[in-house]
Amino acid sequence: MLAHLIRQSRHLLLAASAASVIAGVCGVLLVSLINTALSLDNHTSTLAWRFTGVIIVVMVCRTLAAVLFERLGQHALAELRRYISSRVLATDFRRLEILGGPKVHSALSEHSTNVSQFFVSLPAILTNGVVVIGCMIYMAILSWQIFIAAVVMIGLGSLGYHFAHLQAIRHLGNAAKEQDRLFSHFRSLTDGAKELRLHAQKRQSFKEEVLGASIDQVRQSRALGMSIFVASASWGNFLIYAFIGVVLFVLVGDVPDRIKITTGFALIFLYMVVPLEVLLLNIPRANLARSAAERINEITQDMPSAVATEGVSRNPIRFESVQLRKVTHRYYHEQSDELFELGPIDLEFLPGSITFLVGGNGSGKTTLAKLLVGLYAPERGEIQLNGESITEDSRDHYRQLFSAIFSDFHLFERLLEPGRADLDEEGNRLLKRLHLQHKVKVRHGAFSTQTLSQGQRKRLALVAACLEDRPFLVFDEWAADQDPVFKEVFYHELLPELKAQGKTLLVISHDDRYFHLGDRLIKLENGRLTKIQTKQCPVHRETMSLQNSNVDPA
């Protein structure tokens, strides 16, 4: 993930890195100039001008690096969110259901932000890394014996830091995993707002045992991981100060230029303290970014790299028939706590017809609808459009045949119907038809408000579906939240009108008083078709009696 982002911004990254390195080199040069000035009795104007020039270069380069890396961080965050969003849009719907929304939300917010922080911390790592390395080189020039002792001391500090690093990364990884669960609990704050307010004990339990426990788990794991990094940084600082003491009082004896060497080493070590501390504190941020990037990789690894839109035309799809041939789908069933098998299903849908689908809860009605519209791929059997089998490559093209309103429908901020000059006019006409004109308007391709009851929001979803003008419409319990007036409008006016326009309609419903308005009634029980009742209508070519028929589940 980090490599992908770096490749996308390599030119800007190289420029920012170069500015950081130059700032670091000039920082070491400042130490050399200060040490030279301290050892001279008389300062020269040349030395003063050099010092002035170096501090100006340091200021300019550090400012330039900070600005460039901040831009890189924002660019990385935008690109990362765009990358994850495109993967989510391209992935299989069933895979997305299994993955769950909270993990995706966590990847788009917390994990993406942590990855982008890598670019913000990178200039500090580069600049201070160069300072530390440059100081070590200057140390070797002053005295190679003391330099070797310094390498040993820093080596001991690095070894301790490495072991601390391994423990810290483990805790940060645990925090990243718990973060996904925490986002699920955040969603419950709003989605379960009614239930939580109606039950005080449940609200308290959720607050303390679920939400509070998850927040504390993230806090503890992240605080422990970062604390280990801070402790290891303090250990490194202790070693530096201890080594200064060893140099001043043990290693440096009666040697030529003793004062210059002693002053130089003390100055170098004191100058190294802050860069080394900044370096050790920013490395954890980089590791946190790596942990977040690994989490994003884990979430997106099985997702396609792009939406398969090749071959999808904006023109209306030719629709003569949709056929389900021995279609079977299996999934986990909560009620029976076992794998539930839907099918085999044999059905045909033709233009200009209304089909009612009935069955008990958990009988597979919604699953059948999702198979029909192409959200699920059949495990066995096949779906045919106009006699041609639907494959994985053509499934997205096939889905463009349908408009559907499921029970867990979503209303977008905009209607997302490009290229329609009459969108507002047609939308407002439909709103008036559904008696919503006094509460909602369509302005510039968007509903003026969505703060409505569930039944009214379903009517908005119906407006959006009708504006799509697709040949096949699926309604999953659409009328369940409507009052009797709008049920009458839906069944007696809208459905016949859509049928007259040549639309094919699949209506999942329990309103048996309206079943006579349909051309066919299909009943599901435990995933099997048990009854198909049809009118004597020429558009349906059923192979069984036009009276009530019991279908062998096999």
C-alpha positions in Angstrom: 0.0 0.0 0.0 2.8 2.4 0.9 4.7 1.4 -2.2 1.7 2.1 -4.3 1.2 5.6 -2.8 5.0 6.4 -3.1 5.0 5.4 -6.8 2.0 7.7 -7.5 3.8 10.7 -6.0 7.5 9.8 -6.6 8.5 13.2 -8.2 7.0 15.3 -5.4 8.4 12.8 -2.8 11.9 13.0 -4.3 11.8 16.8 -4.1 10.6 16.9 -0.5 13.1 14.2 0.5 15.9 16.1 -1.1 14.9 19.3 0.8 14.9 17.2 4.0 18.3 15.7 3.4 19.8 19.1 2.5 18.3 20.5 5.8 19.9 17.6 7.7 23.3 18.0 6.1 23.2 21.8 6.8 22.3 21.0 10.4 25.4 18.9 10.8 27.4 21.7 9.1 26.1 24.1 11.7 27.6 21.9 14.5 30.9 22.0 12.7 30.8 25.8 12.3 29.8 26.3 15.9 32.6 24.0 17.1 35.1 25.8 14.9 33.9 29.2 16.2 34.3 28.0 19.8 37.9 26.9 19.3 39.0 30.1 17.6 40.1 33.2 19.5 39.2 35.6 16.8 36.1 35.1 14.6 36.4 35.9 10.9 33.7 37.5 8.7 33.9 34.6 6.4 32.9 32.2 9.1 30.0 34.5 10.1 28.8 34.7 6.5 29.0 30.9 6.2 27.0 30.5 9.4 24.4 33.0 8.2 24.1 31.2 4.8 23.7 27.8 6.4 20.9 28.8 8.8 19.0 30.4 5.9 19.4 27.2 3.8 18.2 25.2 6.8 15.2 27.4 7.3 14.2 27.3 3.6 14.7 23.6 3.2 12.9 22.6 6.4 9.9 24.9 5.4 9.9 23.5 1.9 10.1 19.9 3.1 7.3 20.4 5.6 5.0 22.1 3.0 5.7 19.4 0.4 5.2 16.5 2.8 2.0 18.1 4.1 0.7 18.2 0.5 1.9 14.6 0.0 0.0 13.6 3.1 -3.3 15.1 1.9 -2.7 13.7 -1.6 -2.0 10.3 -0.1 -5.2 10.4 2.0 -7.3 11.4 -1.1 -5.8 8.8 -3.3 -6.1 6.1 -0.6 -9.8 6.9 -0.1 -10.3 6.9 -3.9 -8.5 3.6 -4.1 -10.5 1.9 -1.4 -13.8 3.3 -2.7 -13.1 2.0 -6.2 -12.3 -1.4 -4.8 -15.5 -1.5 -2.7 -17.6 -0.4 -5.7 -16.1 -3.2 -7.8 -16.3 -6.0 -5.3 -19.0 -8.7 -5.3 -22.0 -7.7 -3.3 -22.0 -11.0 -1.4 -18.4 -10.5 -0.5 -19.2 -7.0 0.7 -22.0 -8.3 2.9 -19.6 -10.8 4.6 -16.9 -8.1 5.0 -19.3 -5.7 6.7 -19.7 -1.9 6.6 -17.7 -1.1 9.8 -14.5 -2.5 8.4 -14.8 -0.5 5.2 -15.7 2.7 7.2 -12.6 2.1 9.4 -10.4 1.7 6.3 -11.7 4.9 4.8 -11.3 7.0 7.9 -9.0 5.9 10.7 -6.6 3.6 8.7 -6.4 5.9 5.8 -5.6 8.9 8.1 -2.8 6.9 9.8 -1.3 5.9 6.4 -1.3 9.6 5.3 0.5 10.6 8.5 3.4 8.5 7.3 4.1 11.3 4.7 3.8 14.0 7.4 6.3 12.3 9.7 8.7 11.4 6.8 10.5 14.8 6.7 11.3 14.5 10.5 12.6 11.0 9.9 14.7 12.0 7.0 16.1 15.3 8.4 16.9 14.0 11.8 18.2 10.7 10.4 20.7 12.7 8.3 21.6 14.8 11.3 22.3 11.7 13.4 24.4 10.0 10.6 26.3 13.3 9.9 27.1 13.7 13.6 28.4 10.2 13.7 30.7 10.9 10.7 31.9 14.1 12.3 32.6 12.2 15.5 34.8 9.7 13.5 36.7 12.6 12.1 37.4 14.0 15.6 38.5 10.6 17.1 37.9 7.2 15.6 38.5 5.5 19.0 35.6 7.4 20.6 33.6 6.9 17.5 33.9 3.1 17.9 32.8 3.4 21.5 29.8 5.5 20.4 28.8 2.9 17.8 28.8 0.2 20.5 26.7 2.4 22.8 24.2 3.2 20.0 24.2 -0.4 19.0 23.1 -1.4 22.5 20.4 1.2 22.4 19.2 0.0 18.9 19.1 -3.6 20.1 16.8 -2.6 23.0 14.8 -0.4 20.7 14.3 -3.3 18.3 12.9 -5.7 20.9 10.6 -2.9 22.2 9.6 -2.2 18.6 8.3 -5.8 18.1 6.2 -5.6 21.2 4.8 -2.1 20.3 3.8 -3.2 16.8 1.9 -6.1 18.2 -0.1 -3.8 20.5 -0.7 -1.3 17.7 -2.0 -4.2 15.4 -4.4 -5.3 18.1 -5.6 -1.7 18.4 -6.2 -1.5 14.6 -8.3 -4.7 14.7 -10.4 -3.5 17.6 -10.9 -0.2 15.8 -13.0 -2.0 13.2 -15.3 -3.3 15.9 -15.4 0.1 17.5 -16.8 1.6 14.2 -19.6 -1.0 14.3 -20.5 0.2 17.8 -20.4 3.9 16.6 -22.9 3.0 14.0 -25.2 1.5 16.6 -25.3 4.9 18.4 -27.4 6.2 15.6 -29.0 3.1 14.0 -30.1 1.9 17.4 -31.0 5.2 18.9 -34.7 4.4 19.4 -34.1 1.1 21.1 -31.4 2.5 23.4 -33.7 5.3 24.5 -36.6 3.0 25.2 -34.5 0.7 27.5 -32.4 2.4 30.1 -30.6 -0.7 31.4 -29.8 -1.8 27.8 -28.5 1.7 27.1 -26.3 1.6 30.2 -25.0 -1.9 29.3 -24.2 -0.8 25.7 -22.4 2.3 27.0 -20.3 0.5 29.5 -19.9 -3.1 28.4 -19.9 -2.7 24.6 -19.0 0.8 23.5 -16.9 1.7 26.6 -15.1 -1.6 26.6 -14.1 -1.3 22.9 -13.0 2.4 23.4 -10.9 1.3 26.4 -9.4 -1.6 24.4 -8.3 0.7 21.6 -7.0 3.2 24.1 -5.1 0.7 26.1 -3.5 -1.1 23.2 -2.5 2.0 21.4 -1.3 3.8 24.5 0.7 0.7 25.5 2.3 0.4 22.1 3.2 4.1 21.9 4.4 4.1 25.5 6.8 1.3 24.7 8.2 3.4 21.9 8.5 6.5 24.2 10.2 4.4 26.8 12.7 3.0 24.3 13.4 6.6 23.1 14.1 7.7 26.7 16.4 4.7 27.0 18.3 6.0 23.9 18.6 9.5 25.4 19.9 8.0 28.6 22.6 6.2 26.7 23.6 9.4 24.9 24.0 11.4 28.2 25.8 8.4 29.8 28.2 8.3 26.8 28.9 12.1 27.2 29.9 11.4 30.7 32.1 8.5 29.7 33.8 10.6 27.0 34.4 13.6 29.3 35.6 11.8 32.3 37.0 8.4 31.0 37.9 8.2 27.4 39.5 11.6 26.8 42.8 11.8 28.6 45.9 13.9 27.9 45.6 14.1 24.1 46.5 16.9 21.7 43.6 19.3 21.2 41.8 17.8 24.2 39.6 20.9 24.7 38.6 20.9 21.0 37.8 17.2 21.0 36.0 17.3 24.3 34.0 20.4 23.2 33.2 18.8 19.9 31.9 15.6 21.3 29.9 17.3 24.0 28.4 19.6 21.4 27.7 16.8 19.0 26.0 14.6 21.6 23.9 17.5 22.9 22.9 18.5 19.4 22.0 14.8 18.6 19.7 14.5 21.6 16.7 16.3 20.0 17.1 14.9 16.5 17.4 11.4 17.9 14.4 11.9 20.1 12.3 13.2 17.2 13.6 10.3 15.1 12.6 7.7 17.7 9.2 9.3 18.2 8.4 9.5 14.5 9.4 6.0 13.7 6.4 4.7 15.7 4.1 6.9 13.6 5.6 5.3 10.5 5.1 1.9 12.0 1.5 2.8 12.8 1.1 3.8 9.2 2.5 0.4 8.1 0.1 -1.4 10.5 -2.8 0.6 9.0 -1.7 -0.1 5.5 -1.5 -3.8 6.2 -5.1 -3.6 7.6 -6.3 -1.9 4.4 -4.5 -4.5 2.3 -6.2 -7.2 4.4 -9.6 -5.7 3.7 -9.1 -5.0 0.0 -7.0 -8.0 -1.0 -9.9 -10.0 -2.4 -11.5 -7.0 -4.1 -11.2 -6.4 -7.8 -8.9 -3.5 -8.9 -11.6 -1.7 -10.9 -15.3 -1.8 -11.7 -16.0 -4.1 -14.6 -17.9 -1.6 -16.7 -16.6 -2.8 -20.0 -19.4 -3.6 -22.3 -22.0 -1.7 -20.2 -23.9 0.5 -22.5 -25.9 3.7 -21.6 -28.5 2.6 -24.1 -31.6 0.7 -22.9 -31.0 -3.1 -22.7 -33.0 -5.2 -25.0 -35.3 -7.3 -22.9 -37.3 -10.2 -24.2 -37.1 -12.7 -21.4 -35.2 -13.5 -18.2 -35.0 -17.2 -17.3 -33.7 -18.9 -14.2 -32.6 -22.5 -15.0 -32.1 -24.8 -12.0 -30.7 -21.9 -10.0 -29.3 -22.8 -6.6 -27.8 -20.6 -3.8 -26.7 -21.5 -0.3 -26.1 -19.3 2.7 -26.1 -19.4 6.5 -29.6 -19.3 8.0 -29.8 -17.7 11.4 -33.1 -19.3 12.4 -32.0 -22.9 11.8 -28.3 -22.3 12.5 -27.3 -24.2 9.4 -26.6 -23.7 5.7 -29.8 -22.8 3.9 -30.3 -23.9 0.3 -32.5 -21.9 -2.1 -33.6 -23.8 -5.2 -33.3 -25.3 -7.6 -35.5 -22.6 -9.1 -37.0 -22.6 -12.6 -38.7 -19.4 -13.6 -39.3 -17.1 -16.6 -40.1 -13.4 -16.6 -41.5 -11.7 -19.7 -42.2 -8.0 -20.5 -45.4 -6.4 -19.3 -46.2 -8.7 -16.4 -46.8 -8.5 -12.7 -45.5 -11.4 -10.5 -46.3 -11.6 -6.8 -43.8 -13.5 -4.6 -45.0 -14.7 -1.2 -43.7 -16.9 1.6 -42.9 -16.9 5.3 -40.0 -15.1 7.0 -36.7 -16.8 6.1 -38.2 -18.7 3.1 -35.7 -17.1 0.7 -37.8 -14.4 -1.0 -35.2 -11.6 -0.8 -32.4 -14.0 -1.6 -34.3 -15.0 -4.8 -34.8 -11.3 -5.7 -31.0 -10.7 -5.2 -30.2 -13.7 -7.4 -32.7 -12.5 -10.1 -31.2 -8.9 -10.3 -27.6 -10.2 -10.3 -26.4 -9.2 -6.8 -25.8 -12.8 -6.0 -24.2 -15.3 -8.5 -25.9 -18.7 -8.6 -23.8 -21.6 -7.2 -25.5 -24.0 -9.6 -27.7 -23.5 -12.6 -27.7 -20.4 -14.8 -29.6 -17.2 -15.5 -30.3 -16.3 -19.1 -31.2 -12.9 -20.7 -32.9 -13.3 -24.0 -31.7 -16.9 -24.2 -28.0 -16.1 -23.5 -26.3 -17.2 -20.3 -25.1 -14.6 -17.8 -21.4 -15.0 -17.0 -19.2 -13.2 -14.5 -18.0 -10.8 -17.2 -21.6 -9.9 -18.3 -23.2 -9.8 -14.9 -22.8 -6.1 -14.4 -24.2 -5.4 -17.8 -27.2 -7.7 -16.9 -27.8 -5.8 -13.6 -28.5 -2.6 -15.6 -31.8 -4.2 -16.6 -33.2 -3.7 -13.1 -34.4 -1.1 -10.6 -35.0 -2.5 -7.1 -36.3 -1.2 -3.7 -35.2 -3.7 -1.0 -36.3 -3.4 2.6 -32.9 -2.0 3.6 -32.9 0.5 0.7 -30.6 3.6 0.6 -31.4 7.1 -0.6 -28.5 8.9 -2.1 -28.0 12.7 -1.6 -28.5 13.2 -5.4 -30.7 11.3 -7.9 -27.6 10.5 -9.9 -29.4 10.5 -13.3 -27.0 12.3 -15.7 -28.2 13.7 -19.0 -31.8 14.2 -18.1 -33.0 17.8 -18.7 -36.5 17.0 -17.4 -35.3 15.3 -14.2 -36.6 18.0 -11.8 -39.9 18.3 -13.6 -40.5 14.6 -13.8 -39.4 14.0 -10.2 -41.8 16.7 -8.9 -44.6 15.2 -11.0 -44.0 11.8 -9.3 -43.8 13.5 -5.9 -47.2 15.1 -6.5 -48.6 11.7 -7.5 -47.4 10.3 -4.2 -48.8 13.3 -2.2 -45.3 14.4 -1.1 -45.2 17.7 -3.0 -45.8 19.8 0.2 -42.9 18.2 2.0 -40.2 17.5 -0.7 -39.1 19.0 -3.9 -36.6 17.9 -6.5 -34.2 20.8 -7.1 -31.1 20.5 -9.3 -31.3 16.7 -9.3 -31.6 16.2 -5.5 -34.4 15.9 -3.0 -34.8 19.0 -0.9 -35.0 16.9 2.3 -34.9 13.2 3.4 -36.0 13.9 7.0 -39.2 11.9 6.6 -41.0 8.9 8.0 -39.9 5.4 6.8 -43.0 5.1 4.6 -42.4 8.6 3.0 -38.8 7.7 2.4 -39.9 4.6 0.6 -42.0 6.8 -1.6 -38.9 8.8 -2.4 -37.2 5.5 -3.2 -40.1 4.7 -5.6 -39.6 8.1 -7.3 -35.9 7.4 -7.8 -36.6 3.9 -9.2 -39.2 5.2 -11.6 -36.8 8.0 -12.8 -34.3 5.3 -13.7 -36.8 4.0 -16.3 -35.5 0.4 -16.3 -37.6 -2.4 -17.9 -37.6 -4.6 -14.8 -38.6 -3.4 -11.3 -38.4 -5.4 -8.1 -40.3 -4.2 -4.9 -39.4 -6.0 -1.7 -42.2 -5.4 0.8 -42.5 -1.8 -0.5 -46.1 -1.3 0.8 -45.4 -2.7 4.3 -44.8 0.8 5.8 -47.6 2.5 3.8 -51.0 3.5 5.0 -54.1 2.1 3.3 -54.5 5.1 1.0 -51.0 4.7 -0.5 -51.4 0.9 -0.7 -54.4 1.5 -2.9 -52.4 4.0 -5.0 -49.5 1.5 -5.3 -51.5 -1.6 -6.2 -54.4 -0.2 -8.2 -52.7 2.7 -10.0 -48.9 2.5 -10.1 -48.4 -1.2 -10.8 -51.0 -1.3 -13.6 -49.6 1.9 -15.1 -46.0 0.5 -15.0 -47.3 -2.7 -16.6 -49.0 -0.7 -19.3 -45.7 0.9 -20.1 -44.3 -2.7 -20.7 -42.4 -2.9 -17.4 -41.9 -6.3 -15.8 -42.7 -6.2 -12.0 -41.7 -8.6 -9.2 -43.5 -7.7 -6.0 -42.7 -9.4 -2.7 -45.7 -8.9 -0.6 -48.1 -10.3 2.1 -51.0 -8.1 1.0 -53.1 -11.0 -0.3 -56.2 -8.8 -1.0 -54.3 -7.4 -4.0 -52.9 -10.7 -5.5 -55.7 -10.8 -8.0 -54.1 -7.8 -9.7 -51.1 -9.8 -10.7 -50.5 -12.1 -13.6 -48.8 -14.8 -11.5 -48.4 -15.7 -7.8 -45.3 -17.6 -6.7 -44.9 -19.1 -3.2 -41.7 -20.1 -1.5 -41.3 -22.4 1.4 -38.0 -23.3 2.9 -36.2 -22.3 -0.3 -38.4 -24.3 -2.6 -41.1 -23.2 -5.0 -44.3 -24.9 -3.7 -46.9 -23.1 -5.8 -47.2 -21.2 -9.0 -50.6 -19.7 -9.8 -51.1 -17.9 -13.1 -53.8 -16.2 -14.9 -54.7 -17.3 -18.4 -52.4 -14.8 -19.9 -50.5 -15.4 -23.2 -47.3 -13.7 -22.1 -46.5 -16.6 -19.6 -45.4 -19.8 -21.1 -45.7 -22.0 -18.0 -45.2 -25.8 -18.4 -47.8 -26.5 -15.7 -51.5 -26.0 -15.2 -52.8 -22.5 -15.1 -54.7 -23.4 -12.0 -53.1 -23.8 -8.5 -50.2 -26.2 -8.8 -48.0 -27.8 -6.2 -44.4 -28.0 -7.3 -42.3 -31.0 -6.3 -39.5 -29.5 -4.1 -37.0 -31.8 -5.8 
